[in-house]
């Protein structure tokens, strides 16, 4: 729990210090997501900016546009997998919900299992997306393999991450202006800090300003 709170506190702190550029970039990300076609590369680009801000390089719009172009097709491959897997699981929940509705016991067990699988899928996506941008040379099959191992290593922490992100989404629905101005940036910072605290090697953050010179 302390790790989650630390990651969230650092995310809020980074967002606070870069509030204006993050607001602009979050709005740009929101418009891209609505357009659908630009959604996956914009998500990847926002995660790159979040990583840069987390290591003290600031939230630079130029980094967003550079990452948008560089990761366009790579992010779309993961985006297609993300959308396809989510749609398939939601379709399964609806189908088996109708099929098993006549037996309350089997219905309850079946829905619990399917919702749990959907939850695991959401956990995987919250780790896979920052891994995509932090490990740009990693094949997608290796990316998902590392994601699964990461989740199995600390299942409760990853469940906590998913729960906190869900609470942020609910808060964004209540306070609607948060979604286009801050929500995406805060979540991007949160998952980047969480990944780095849990697995620095996988997070592959470059050194903060001054760190390399100190080591030399």
N, CA, C and O of each residue as an XYZ file, in Angstrom:
864
protein
N       0.832     -1.207      0.000
C       0.000      0.000      0.000
C       0.869      1.260      0.000
O       0.551      2.248     -0.662
N       1.975      1.206      0.758
C       2.853      2.369      0.804
C       3.430      2.678     -0.568
O       3.564      3.843     -0.942
N       3.772      1.629     -1.323
C       4.315      1.842     -2.660
C       3.292      2.537     -3.561
O       3.642      3.442     -4.319
N       2.045      2.118     -3.479
C       0.997      2.749     -4.283
C       0.843      4.219     -3.927
O       0.740      5.074     -4.807
N       0.827      4.505     -2.638
C       0.676      5.893     -2.197
C       1.881      6.730     -2.612
O       1.734      7.894     -2.983
N       3.071      6.137     -2.550
C       4.276      6.850     -2.978
C       4.215      7.178     -4.466
O       4.513      8.298     -4.881
N       3.824      6.186     -5.259
C       3.711      6.401     -6.705
C       2.666      7.464     -7.017
O       2.876      8.311     -7.886
N       1.548      7.420     -6.315
C       0.484      8.398     -6.566
C       0.913      9.796     -6.125
O       0.658     10.775     -6.826
N       1.562      9.888     -4.971
C       2.025     11.189     -4.485
C       3.034     11.803     -5.454
O       2.984     13.003     -5.724
N       3.939     10.991     -5.971
C       4.926     11.500     -6.932
C       4.252     11.922     -8.234
O       4.655     12.899     -8.866
N       3.225     11.179     -8.626
C       2.491     11.543     -9.848
C       1.807     12.895     -9.693
O       1.873     13.738    -10.588
N       1.155     13.098     -8.563
C       0.468     14.373     -8.313
C       1.479     15.518     -8.237
O       1.231     16.610     -8.747
N       2.621     15.256     -7.593
C       3.658     16.289     -7.492
C       4.196     16.673     -8.868
O       4.357     17.857     -9.162
N       4.472     15.684     -9.707
C       4.963     15.961    -11.059
C       3.922     16.724    -11.868
O       4.244     17.662    -12.597
N       2.663     16.302    -11.723
C       1.595     16.999    -12.454
C       1.464     18.443    -11.974
O       1.249     19.344    -12.785
N       1.588     18.669    -10.692
C       1.450     20.003    -10.133
C       2.522     20.951    -10.682
O       2.231     22.088    -11.055
N       3.761     20.463    -10.722
C       4.848     21.309    -11.206
C       4.779     21.544    -12.711
O       5.318     22.529    -13.214
N       4.118     20.640    -13.426
C       3.965     20.817    -14.873
C       2.510     21.002    -15.263
O       2.081     20.544    -16.322
N       1.751     21.676    -14.404
C       0.300     21.750    -14.578
C      -0.111     22.322    -15.943
O      -0.965     21.745    -16.618
N       0.474     23.424    -16.348
C       0.038     24.084    -17.584
C       0.385     23.237    -18.813
O      -0.505     22.959    -19.616
N       1.651     22.814    -18.991
C       1.916     21.971    -20.176
C       1.157     20.652    -20.136
O       0.731     20.155    -21.179
N       0.980     20.073    -18.942
C       0.216     18.831    -18.861
C      -1.248     19.051    -19.218
O      -1.872     18.184    -19.830
N      -1.800     20.197    -18.844
C      -3.194     20.496    -19.198
C      -3.360     20.588    -20.712
O      -4.332     20.085    -21.275
N      -2.393     21.240    -21.360
C      -2.440     21.359    -22.821
C      -2.301     19.993    -23.480
O      -3.060     19.647    -24.386
N      -1.319     19.223    -23.012
C      -1.083     17.901    -23.596
C      -2.232     16.943    -23.291
O      -2.580     16.108    -24.126
N      -2.821     17.057    -22.108
C      -3.957     16.203    -21.769
C      -5.146     16.508    -22.669
O      -5.852     15.602    -23.113
N      -5.358     17.798    -22.934
C      -6.447     18.181    -23.833
C      -6.190     17.652    -25.243
O      -7.108     17.172    -25.908
N      -4.942     17.741    -25.693
C      -4.583     17.208    -27.009
C      -4.789     15.701    -27.038
O      -5.324     15.164    -28.009
N      -4.368     15.016    -25.978
C      -4.574     13.570    -25.875
C      -6.061     13.232    -25.915
O      -6.464     12.284    -26.588
N      -6.868     13.996    -25.205
C      -8.315     13.753    -25.160
C      -8.939     13.874    -26.543
O      -9.770     13.052    -26.930
N      -8.540     14.898    -27.285
C      -9.055     15.086    -28.647
C      -8.633     13.923    -29.536
O      -9.424     13.442    -30.347
N      -7.388     13.468    -29.387
C      -6.895     12.346    -30.185
C      -7.652     11.061    -29.862
O      -7.967     10.285    -30.764
N      -7.946     10.832    -28.586
C      -8.686      9.633    -28.193
C     -10.086      9.652    -28.789
O     -10.580      8.625    -29.253
N     -10.725     10.814    -28.778
C     -12.064     10.939    -29.369
C     -12.019     10.635    -30.861
O     -12.960     10.067    -31.415
N     -10.926     11.015    -31.504
C     -10.807     10.765    -32.948
C     -10.591      9.291    -33.268
O     -10.722      8.890    -34.424
N     -10.260      8.472    -32.259
C     -10.026      7.030    -32.349
C      -8.709      6.722    -33.072
O      -7.835      6.064    -32.507
N      -8.563      7.184    -34.297
C      -7.376      6.847    -35.094
C      -6.098      7.288    -34.400
O      -5.106      6.560    -34.416
N      -6.104      8.459    -33.797
C      -4.906      8.984    -33.142
C      -4.831      8.603    -31.669
O      -3.887      8.996    -30.982
N      -5.803      7.848    -31.171
C      -5.858      7.515    -29.751
C      -4.666      6.735    -29.226
O      -4.035      7.173    -28.264
N      -4.327      5.576    -29.831
C      -3.186      4.796    -29.322
C      -1.851      5.537    -29.360
O      -1.141      5.532    -28.354
N      -1.469      6.185    -30.492
C      -0.189      6.909    -30.468
C      -0.185      8.090    -29.502
O       0.856      8.418    -28.933
N      -1.340      8.732    -29.312
C      -1.410      9.833    -28.353
C      -1.244      9.320    -26.930
O      -0.621      9.982    -26.099
N      -1.792      8.153    -26.645
C      -1.630      7.544    -25.320
C      -0.168      7.202    -25.063
O       0.358      7.468    -23.982
N       0.484      6.612    -26.057
C       1.899      6.302    -25.933
C       2.726      7.573    -25.755
O       3.652      7.607    -24.944
N       2.394      8.611    -26.509
C       3.139      9.864    -26.418
C       2.968     10.513    -25.049
O       3.924     11.068    -24.508
N       1.772     10.451    -24.484
C       1.549     11.015    -23.159
C       2.343     10.256    -22.095
O       2.830     10.854    -21.136
N       2.470      8.952    -22.267
C       3.272      8.151    -21.341
C       4.760      8.492    -21.447
O       5.476      8.462    -20.446
N       5.222      8.811    -22.642
C       6.616      9.233    -22.821
C       6.860     10.560    -22.104
O       7.869     10.723    -21.418
N       5.935     11.504    -22.265
C       6.065     12.796    -21.593
C       6.016     12.616    -20.079
O       6.753     13.277    -19.346
N       5.143     11.716    -19.610
C       5.048     11.448    -18.172
C       6.362     10.900    -17.635
O       6.809     11.291    -16.557
N       6.976     10.002    -18.382
C       8.277      9.462    -17.970
C       9.336     10.556    -17.926
O      10.122     10.625    -16.981
N       9.358     11.408    -18.946
C      10.337     12.495    -18.977
C      10.142     13.448    -17.803
O      11.110     13.880    -17.178
N       8.889     13.773    -17.508
C       8.613     14.671    -16.385
C       9.024     14.037    -15.063
O       9.504     14.725    -14.162
N       8.837     12.733    -14.949
C       9.152     12.029    -13.705
C      10.648     12.015    -13.404
O      11.042     11.894    -12.244
N      11.479     12.138    -14.429
C      12.934     12.144    -14.198
C      13.505     13.560    -14.275
O      14.720     13.742    -14.350
N      12.621     14.563    -14.257
C      13.072     15.941    -14.167
C      13.332     16.640    -15.480
O      13.913     17.725    -15.487
N      12.919     16.053    -16.600
C      13.153     16.678    -17.899
C      12.003     17.585    -18.331
O      12.098     18.269    -19.350
N      10.915     17.590    -17.555
C       9.801     18.477    -17.863
C       8.824     17.886    -18.862
O       9.139     16.937    -19.580
N       7.635     18.466    -18.893
C       6.591     18.025    -19.825
C       6.682     18.855    -21.097
O       6.071     19.919    -21.198
N       7.439     18.368    -22.055
C       7.711     19.118    -23.280
C       6.785     18.682    -24.411
O       6.743     17.498    -24.743
N       6.041     19.617    -25.011
C       5.194     19.263    -26.158
C       5.974     18.647    -27.308
O       5.450     17.793    -28.024
N       7.228     19.073    -27.495
C       8.025     18.513    -28.588
C       8.237     17.012    -28.398
O       8.267     16.263    -29.374
N       8.382     16.571    -27.152
C       8.530     15.135    -26.869
C       7.255     14.387    -27.229
O       7.304     13.259    -27.719
N       6.119     15.020    -26.983
C       4.832     14.399    -27.304
C       4.724     14.135    -28.798
O       4.387     13.026    -29.214
N       5.008     15.148    -29.602
C       4.853     14.999    -31.048
C       5.899     14.041    -31.631
O       5.607     13.291    -32.562
N       7.107     14.070    -31.083
C       8.136     13.156    -31.549
C       7.734     11.709    -31.250
O       7.834     10.842    -32.117
N       7.278     11.455    -30.020
C       6.858     10.103    -29.639
C       5.617      9.675    -30.413
O       5.466      8.498    -30.742
N       4.737     10.615    -30.704
C       3.535     10.308    -31.476
C       3.905      9.715    -32.831
O       3.324      8.716    -33.257
N       4.868     10.330    -33.501
C       5.292      9.837    -34.815
C       6.086      8.536    -34.692
O       5.868      7.586    -35.444
N       7.002      8.514    -33.738
C       7.911      7.371    -33.627
C       7.184      6.092    -33.215
O       7.547      5.003    -33.662
N       6.160      6.215    -32.367
C       5.474      5.041    -31.815
C       4.097      4.806    -32.449
O       3.292      4.044    -31.915
N       3.830      5.452    -33.572
C       2.486      5.385    -34.148
C       2.056      3.939    -34.406
O       1.031      3.499    -33.884
N       2.818      3.206    -35.197
C       2.394      1.857    -35.571
C       2.564      0.870    -34.433
O       1.753     -0.043    -34.279
N       3.601      1.037    -33.637
C       3.808      0.147    -32.482
C       2.659      0.286    -31.484
O       2.158     -0.708    -30.959
N       2.248      1.525    -31.231
C       1.146      1.744    -30.295
C      -0.178      1.250    -30.875
O      -1.053      0.800    -30.136
N      -0.323      1.335    -32.193
C      -1.564      0.855    -32.787
C      -1.673     -0.667    -32.699
O      -2.778     -1.195    -32.576
N      -0.562     -1.371    -32.761
C      -0.610     -2.822    -32.593
C      -1.089     -3.185    -31.189
O      -1.933     -4.063    -31.015
N      -0.537     -2.496    -30.194
C      -1.000     -2.753    -28.829
C      -2.430     -2.241    -28.642
O      -3.219     -2.851    -27.920
N      -2.760     -1.133    -29.286
C      -4.116     -0.607    -29.190
C      -5.144     -1.570    -29.758
O      -6.226     -1.733    -29.194
N      -4.810     -2.212    -30.876
C      -5.727     -3.184    -31.475
C      -5.906     -4.392    -30.562
O      -7.016     -4.903    -30.410
N      -4.808     -4.846    -29.956
C      -4.898     -5.967    -29.007
C      -5.729     -5.571    -27.795
O      -6.564     -6.347    -27.331
N      -5.502     -4.366    -27.281
C      -6.235     -3.883    -26.109
C      -7.727     -3.800    -26.391
O      -8.545     -4.275    -25.602
N      -8.079     -3.189    -27.528
C      -9.491     -3.037    -27.870
C     -10.132     -4.390    -28.155
O     -11.250     -4.653    -27.712
N      -9.422     -5.259    -28.900
C      -9.971     -6.574    -29.226
C     -10.193     -7.427    -27.993
O     -11.241     -8.056    -27.851
N      -9.205     -7.456    -27.092
C      -9.347     -8.245    -25.876
C     -10.461     -7.741    -24.989
O     -11.222     -8.535    -24.436
N     -10.570     -6.424    -24.845
C     -11.630     -5.838    -24.011
C     -13.006     -6.127    -24.600
O     -13.930     -6.508    -23.881
N     -13.137     -5.943    -25.918
C     -14.422     -6.209    -26.574
C     -14.813     -7.675    -26.429
O     -15.972     -7.990    -26.158
N     -13.848     -8.564    -26.607
C     -14.118     -9.994    -26.499
C     -14.591    -10.360    -25.090
O     -15.538    -11.132    -24.940
N     -13.947     -9.821    -24.067
C     -14.330    -10.135    -22.688
C     -15.700     -9.557    -22.350
O     -16.503    -10.219    -21.691
N     -15.975     -8.344    -22.788
C     -17.291     -7.755    -22.540
C     -18.384     -8.534    -23.256
O     -19.480     -8.716    -22.726
N     -18.075     -8.996    -24.474
C     -19.036     -9.806    -25.220
C     -19.288    -11.132    -24.515
O     -20.420    -11.613    -24.468
N     -18.227    -11.720    -23.966
C     -18.369    -12.971    -23.206
C     -19.243    -12.778    -21.976
O     -20.096    -13.612    -21.672
N     -19.026    -11.677    -21.272
C     -19.817    -11.404    -20.071
C     -21.302    -11.277    -20.427
O     -22.166    -11.800    -19.723
N     -21.582    -10.585    -21.514
C     -22.976    -10.424    -21.924
C     -23.577    -11.752    -22.379
O     -24.702    -12.094    -22.017
N     -22.806    -12.498    -23.182
C     -23.308    -13.769    -23.726
C     -23.590    -14.774    -22.613
O     -24.679    -15.343    -22.538
N     -22.598    -14.986    -21.750
C     -22.766    -15.981    -20.684
C     -23.721    -15.498    -19.602
O     -24.327    -16.301    -18.893
N     -23.851    -14.180    -19.480
C     -24.850    -13.656    -18.549
C     -26.253    -14.042    -18.972
O     -27.075    -14.425    -18.140
N     -26.530    -13.942    -20.266
C     -27.838    -14.352    -20.791
C     -27.998    -15.867    -20.755
O     -29.077    -16.378    -20.456
N     -26.909    -16.588    -21.062
C     -26.976    -18.046    -21.129
C     -27.202    -18.669    -19.760
O     -27.935    -19.650    -19.636
N     -26.578    -18.109    -18.735
C     -26.633    -18.702    -17.400
C     -27.670    -18.057    -16.484
O     -27.750    -18.392    -15.302
N     -28.445    -17.154    -17.014
C     -29.372    -16.403    -16.169
C     -30.440    -17.280    -15.516
O     -31.066    -16.860    -14.542
N     -30.655    -18.482    -16.031
C     -31.679    -19.353    -15.454
C     -31.255    -20.042    -14.176
O     -32.103    -20.544    -13.438
N     -29.961    -20.078    -13.897
C     -29.458    -20.749    -12.695
C     -28.641    -19.735    -11.891
O     -27.541    -19.357    -12.294
N     -29.180    -19.301    -10.765
C     -28.558    -18.217    -10.005
C     -27.174    -18.592     -9.480
O     -26.287    -17.740     -9.444
N     -26.968    -19.846     -9.072
C     -25.687    -20.268     -8.527
C     -24.607    -20.260     -9.605
O     -23.541    -19.669     -9.429
N     -24.899    -20.926    -10.724
C     -23.924    -20.971    -11.823
C     -23.712    -19.578    -12.402
O     -22.599    -19.223    -12.791
N     -24.777    -18.798    -12.458
C     -24.677    -17.433    -12.972
C     -23.711    -16.611    -12.113
O     -22.840    -15.916    -12.637
N     -23.875    -16.700    -10.792
C     -23.003    -15.947     -9.891
C     -21.555    -16.366    -10.020
O     -20.663    -15.518    -10.053
N     -21.306    -17.687    -10.095
C     -19.937    -18.185    -10.216
C     -19.326    -17.792    -11.553
O     -18.173    -17.366    -11.624
N     -20.119    -17.942    -12.618
C     -19.623    -17.625    -13.953
C     -19.313    -16.152    -14.122
O     -18.280    -15.796    -14.689
N     -20.206    -15.281    -13.631
C     -19.981    -13.839    -13.748
C     -18.790    -13.390    -12.905
O     -18.023    -12.520    -13.315
N     -18.645    -13.988    -11.732
C     -17.499    -13.650    -10.888
C     -16.192    -13.983    -11.596
O     -15.248    -13.193    -11.576
N     -16.141    -15.162    -12.223
C     -14.935    -15.574    -12.940
C     -14.646    -14.641    -14.115
O     -13.505    -14.221    -14.307
N     -15.665    -14.317    -14.893
C     -15.453    -13.477    -16.071
C     -15.065    -12.050    -15.684
O     -14.209    -11.441    -16.325
N     -15.690    -11.527    -14.646
C     -15.332    -10.178    -14.199
C     -13.911    -10.159    -13.657
O     -13.187     -9.181    -13.845
N     -13.509    -11.228    -12.989
C     -12.141    -11.317    -12.485
C     -11.141    -11.362    -13.640
O     -10.089    -10.726    -13.577
N     -11.465    -12.106    -14.686
C     -10.593    -12.156    -15.865
C     -10.490    -10.769    -16.508
O      -9.413    -10.351    -16.934
N     -11.626    -10.061    -16.573
C     -11.615     -8.700    -17.111
C     -10.749     -7.786    -16.252
O     -10.036     -6.930    -16.775
N     -10.811     -7.966    -14.948
C      -9.983     -7.176    -14.038
C      -8.495     -7.454    -14.271
O      -7.683     -6.530    -14.295
N      -8.146     -8.726    -14.442
C      -6.751     -9.080    -14.735
C      -6.298     -8.462    -16.056
O      -5.156     -8.023    -16.186
N      -7.195     -8.434    -17.023
C      -6.879     -7.836    -18.312
C      -6.593     -6.339    -18.154
O      -5.656     -5.812    -18.754
N      -7.407     -5.664    -17.343
C      -7.188     -4.241    -17.094
C      -5.851     -4.019    -16.384
O      -5.130     -3.072    -16.698
N      -5.523     -4.886    -15.432
C      -4.228     -4.808    -14.760
C      -3.094     -4.938    -15.771
O      -2.116     -4.193    -15.719
N      -3.234     -5.884    -16.684
C      -2.194     -6.116    -17.693
C      -2.009     -4.894    -18.582
O      -0.878     -4.534    -18.909
N      -3.100     -4.257    -18.976
C      -2.997     -3.094    -19.854
C      -2.328     -1.915    -19.161
O      -1.591     -1.155    -19.789
N      -2.586     -1.764    -17.863
C      -1.975     -0.662    -17.118
C      -0.457     -0.818    -17.010
O       0.254      0.165    -16.802
N       0.033     -2.029    -17.148
C       1.480     -2.268    -17.128
C       2.046     -2.332    -18.545
O       3.151     -1.853    -18.798
N       1.290     -2.922    -19.462
C       1.781     -3.104    -20.834
C       2.012     -1.771    -21.543
O       2.978     -1.637    -22.295
N       1.151     -0.790    -21.319
C       1.302      0.479    -22.037
C       2.558      1.243    -21.648
O       3.284      1.686    -22.538
N       2.857      1.424    -20.339
C       4.143      2.065    -20.042
C       5.345      1.233    -20.475
O       6.378      1.786    -20.853
N       5.219     -0.104    -20.422
C       6.303     -0.950    -20.916
C       6.529     -0.721    -22.406
O       7.667     -0.757    -22.876
N       5.468     -0.490    -23.138
C       5.571     -0.283    -24.589
C       6.486      0.883    -24.918
O       7.285      0.808    -25.851
N       6.371      1.963    -24.151
C       7.169      3.151    -24.463
C       8.522      3.121    -23.765
O       9.479      3.725    -24.249
N       8.613      2.428    -22.640
C       9.892      2.376    -21.923
C      10.849      1.345    -22.521
O      12.066      1.452    -22.367
N      10.291      0.351    -23.201
C      11.086     -0.687    -23.855
C      10.711     -0.730    -25.343
O      10.100     -1.700    -25.791
N      11.067      0.303    -26.111
C      10.599      0.411    -27.496
C      11.115     -0.680    -28.428
O      10.540     -0.892    -29.496
N      12.181     -1.375    -28.051
C      12.722     -2.440    -28.903
C      12.214     -3.827    -28.519
O      12.557     -4.816    -29.168
N      11.413     -3.903    -27.486
C      10.925     -5.199    -27.021
C       9.755     -5.675    -27.891
O       8.816     -4.917    -28.137
N       9.810     -6.922    -28.351
C       8.714     -7.492    -29.138
C       7.451     -7.571    -28.274
O       7.530     -7.726    -27.056
N       6.295     -7.462    -28.918
C       5.043     -7.450    -28.166
C       4.836     -8.742    -27.382
O       4.288     -8.715    -26.280
N       5.270     -9.879    -27.941
C       5.093    -11.138    -27.204
C       5.924    -11.129    -25.918
O       5.484    -11.636    -24.887
N       7.130    -10.548    -25.985
C       7.955    -10.439    -24.785
C       7.386     -9.406    -23.819
O       7.480     -9.551    -22.600
N       6.800     -8.374    -24.385
C       6.182     -7.351    -23.557
C       5.043     -7.944    -22.721
O       4.942     -7.679    -21.523
N       4.191     -8.748    -23.360
C       3.083     -9.361    -22.628
C       3.585    -10.430    -21.664
O       3.012    -10.621    -20.592
N       4.636    -11.114    -22.039
C       5.215    -12.107    -21.119
C       5.720    -11.431    -19.855
O       5.445    -11.895    -18.748
N       6.457    -10.340    -20.012
C       6.954     -9.610    -18.852
C       5.822     -8.997    -18.042
O       5.907     -8.904    -16.817
N       4.767     -8.581    -18.723
C       3.605     -8.033    -18.021
C       2.962     -9.084    -17.131
O       2.620     -8.807    -15.982
N       2.797    -10.297    -17.664
C       2.202    -11.384    -16.880
C       3.071    -11.717    -15.673
O       2.559    -11.885    -14.566
N       4.379    -11.814    -15.881
C       5.291    -12.101    -14.772
C       5.249    -10.994    -13.726
O       5.306    -11.259    -12.525
N       5.150     -9.766    -14.187
C       5.080     -8.625    -13.285
C       3.830     -8.692    -12.410
O       3.890     -8.430    -11.209
N       2.697     -9.045    -13.021
C       1.445     -9.134    -12.270
C       1.470    -10.293    -11.289
O       0.989    -10.169    -10.163
N       2.032    -11.423    -11.714
C       2.093    -12.590    -10.832
C       3.015    -12.347     -9.645
O       2.814    -12.924     -8.576
N       4.016    -11.506     -9.821
C       4.965    -11.249     -8.738
C       4.325    -10.453     -7.593
O       4.659    -10.668     -6.427
N       3.420     -9.548     -7.919
C       2.786     -8.715     -6.883
C       1.313     -8.508     -7.229
O       0.915     -7.402     -7.592
N       0.493     -9.569     -7.120
C      -0.904     -9.471     -7.546
C      -1.719     -8.447     -6.759
O      -2.553     -7.750     -7.336
N      -1.488     -8.345     -5.444
C      -2.272     -7.413     -4.634
C      -1.936     -5.958     -4.961
O      -2.821     -5.104     -4.998
N      -0.658     -5.685     -5.197
C      -0.275     -4.325     -5.559
C      -0.866     -3.916     -6.899
O      -1.323     -2.785     -7.063
N      -0.857     -4.832     -7.850
C      -1.435     -4.534     -9.156
C      -2.951     -4.378     -9.072
O      -3.543     -3.570     -9.788
N      -3.565     -5.154     -8.198
C      -4.999     -4.975     -7.959
C      -5.270     -3.599     -7.364
O      -6.232     -2.928     -7.738
N      -4.407     -3.185     -6.428
C      -4.547     -1.852     -5.843
C      -4.373     -0.759     -6.876
O      -5.092      0.241     -6.850
N      -3.416     -0.939     -7.795
C      -3.213      0.031     -8.872
C      -4.480      0.172     -9.707
O      -4.925      1.282     -9.997
N      -5.054     -0.961    -10.088
C      -6.267     -0.942    -10.906
C      -7.418     -0.286    -10.168
O      -8.189      0.467    -10.764
N      -7.545     -0.563     -8.875
C      -8.619      0.018     -8.077
C      -8.474      1.537     -7.980
O      -9.460      2.264     -8.098
N      -7.250      2.014     -7.767
C      -7.037      3.459     -7.677
C      -7.286      4.156     -9.012
O      -7.843      5.253     -9.049
N      -6.874      3.520    -10.106
C      -7.144      4.096    -11.430
C      -8.658      4.137    -11.684
O      -9.167      5.106    -12.248
N      -9.377      3.082    -11.267
C     -10.831      3.066    -11.414
C     -11.471      4.195    -10.611
O     -12.412      4.835    -11.081
N     -10.963      4.444     -9.397
C     -11.476      5.554     -8.584
C     -11.207      6.898     -9.249
O     -12.046      7.797     -9.206
N     -10.030      7.031     -9.867
C      -9.728      8.265    -10.592
C     -10.680      8.465    -11.769
O     -11.113      9.584    -12.041
N     -11.001      7.376    -12.462
C     -11.934      7.464    -13.582
C     -13.324      7.861    -13.099
O     -13.989      8.683    -13.730
N     -13.766      7.284    -11.985
C     -15.066      7.646    -11.416
C     -15.084      9.111    -10.995
O     -16.065      9.823    -11.211
N     -13.977      9.551    -10.386
C     -13.879     10.951     -9.995
C     -13.938     11.856    -11.218
O     -14.557     12.919    -11.184
N     -13.286     11.424    -12.306
C     -13.322     12.201    -13.532
C     -14.716     12.299    -14.120
O     -15.069     13.317    -14.715
N     -15.520     11.240    -13.957
C     -16.902     11.288    -14.453
C     -17.748     12.260    -13.634
O     -18.650     12.908    -14.166
N     -17.453     12.356    -12.343
C     -18.204     13.274    -11.471
C     -17.776     14.714    -11.714
O     -18.610     15.607    -11.861
N     -16.462     14.928    -11.753
C     -15.923     16.272    -12.023
C     -15.462     16.276    -13.479
O     -14.287     16.037    -13.762
N     -16.362     16.540    -14.378
C     -16.155     16.251    -15.802
C     -14.976     16.996    -16.428
O     -14.346     16.471    -17.345
N     -14.658     18.212    -15.955
C     -13.566     18.959    -16.590
C     -12.203     18.333    -16.317
O     -11.225     18.664    -16.988
N     -12.128     17.415    -15.322
C     -10.868     16.746    -15.010
C     -10.418     15.850    -16.164
O      -9.220     15.708    -16.409
N     -11.372     15.250    -16.869
C     -11.024     14.280    -17.920
C     -10.203     14.919    -19.036
O      -9.132     14.405    -19.359
N     -10.664     16.028    -19.644
C      -9.848     16.590    -20.731
C      -8.634     17.371    -20.271
O      -7.739     17.625    -21.078
N      -8.565     17.763    -19.005
C      -7.481     18.628    -18.566
C      -6.419     17.955    -17.700
O      -5.293     18.445    -17.621
N      -6.757     16.839    -17.048
C      -5.779     16.297    -16.102
C      -5.758     14.782    -15.987
O      -4.710     14.217    -15.676
N      -6.863     14.110    -16.222
C      -6.977     12.700    -15.858
C      -5.944     11.820    -16.559
O      -5.271     11.019    -15.910
N      -5.816     11.960    -17.867
C      -4.872     11.126    -18.607
C      -3.440     11.328    -18.146
O      -2.685     10.364    -18.017
N      -3.061     12.581    -17.896
C      -1.689     12.881    -17.470
C      -1.401     12.305    -16.087
O      -0.328     11.745    -15.862
N      -2.348     12.439    -15.160
C      -2.145     11.923    -13.803
C      -2.008     10.401    -13.828
O      -1.140      9.844    -13.156
N      -2.868      9.727    -14.605
C      -2.787      8.266    -14.684
C      -1.486      7.837    -15.353
O      -0.866      6.862    -14.928
N      -1.065      8.557    -16.400
C       0.204      8.230    -17.068
C       1.380      8.358    -16.103
O       2.260      7.497    -16.068
N       1.390      9.428    -15.327
C       2.447      9.610    -14.328
C       2.371      8.527    -13.255
O       3.400      8.009    -12.821
N       1.174      8.190    -12.835
C       0.968      7.199    -11.778
C       1.509      5.833    -12.191
O       2.256      5.206    -11.440
N       1.131      5.370    -13.389
C       1.575      4.032    -13.805
C       3.076      4.004    -14.101
O       3.730      2.980    -13.903
N       3.618      5.126    -14.572
C       5.066      5.169    -14.805
C       5.833      5.080    -13.480
O       6.807      4.335    -13.370
N       5.393      5.835    -12.488
C       6.053      5.772    -11.185
C       5.867      4.398    -10.546
O       6.789      3.868     -9.926
N       4.680      3.826    -10.696
C       4.418      2.503    -10.122
C       5.340      1.455    -10.741
O       5.927      0.641    -10.028
N       5.465      1.475    -12.061
C       6.325      0.511    -12.745
C       7.777      0.692    -12.325
O       8.490     -0.285    -12.096
N       8.209      1.935    -12.226
C       9.603      2.191    -11.868
C       9.922      1.750    -10.440
O      10.998      1.209    -10.186
N       8.998      1.976     -9.510
C       9.213      1.565     -8.124
C       9.219      0.047     -7.989
O       9.945     -0.508     -7.164
N       8.402     -0.623     -8.806
C       8.302     -2.081     -8.739
C       9.415     -2.794     -9.501
O       9.961     -3.794     -9.034
N       9.741     -2.270    -10.674
C      10.713     -2.960    -11.541
C      11.519     -1.932    -12.321
O      11.223     -1.674    -13.488
N      12.542     -1.336    -11.692
C      13.343     -0.303    -12.364
C      13.953     -0.759    -13.688
O      14.064      0.033    -14.623
N      14.350     -2.037    -13.774
C      14.957     -2.525    -15.013
C      13.951     -2.514    -16.155
O      14.270     -2.095    -17.268
N      12.730     -2.976    -15.876
C      11.696     -2.961    -16.906
C      11.282     -1.539    -17.251
O      11.013     -1.231    -18.413
N      11.229     -0.668    -16.243
C      10.831      0.714    -16.501
C      11.842      1.414    -17.403
O      11.469      2.246    -18.230
N      13.142      1.071    -17.243
C      14.196      1.574    -18.137
C      14.210      3.089    -18.246
O      14.398      3.641    -19.330
N      14.011      3.756    -17.120
C      14.096      5.215    -17.145
C      15.529      5.659    -17.376
O      16.452      5.064    -16.819
N      15.735      6.687    -18.182
C      17.090      7.257    -18.282
C      17.437      7.951    -16.973
O      16.536      8.280    -16.201
N      18.720      8.182    -16.701
C      19.099      8.815    -15.434
C      18.569     10.231    -15.326
O      18.435     10.936    -16.327
N      18.269     10.641    -14.102
C      17.847     12.015    -13.867
C      19.003     12.960    -14.141
O      20.162     12.545    -14.111
N      18.703     14.233    -14.410
C      19.789     15.190    -14.697
C      20.829     15.206    -13.574
O      20.497     15.383    -12.402
N      22.091     15.019    -13.958
C      23.178     15.047    -12.980
C      23.590     13.699    -12.466
O      24.685     13.569    -11.918
N      22.752     12.673    -12.617
C      23.072     11.351    -12.074
C      24.264     10.718    -12.777
O      25.127     10.129    -12.126
N      24.319     10.834    -14.096
C      25.405     10.200    -14.850
C      26.759     10.799    -14.475
O      27.749     10.080    -14.338
N      26.791     12.117    -14.312
C      28.060     12.772    -13.996
C      28.536     12.400    -12.593
O      29.739     12.305    -12.349
N      27.596     12.189    -11.672
C      27.957     11.805    -10.322
C      28.578     10.421    -10.313
O      29.556     10.172     -9.608
N      27.993      9.505    -11.117
C      28.512      8.143    -11.163
C      29.911      8.095    -11.768
O      30.727      7.257    -11.383
N      30.188      8.982    -12.703
C      31.514      9.006    -13.302
C      32.533      9.589    -12.335
O      33.714      9.689    -12.669
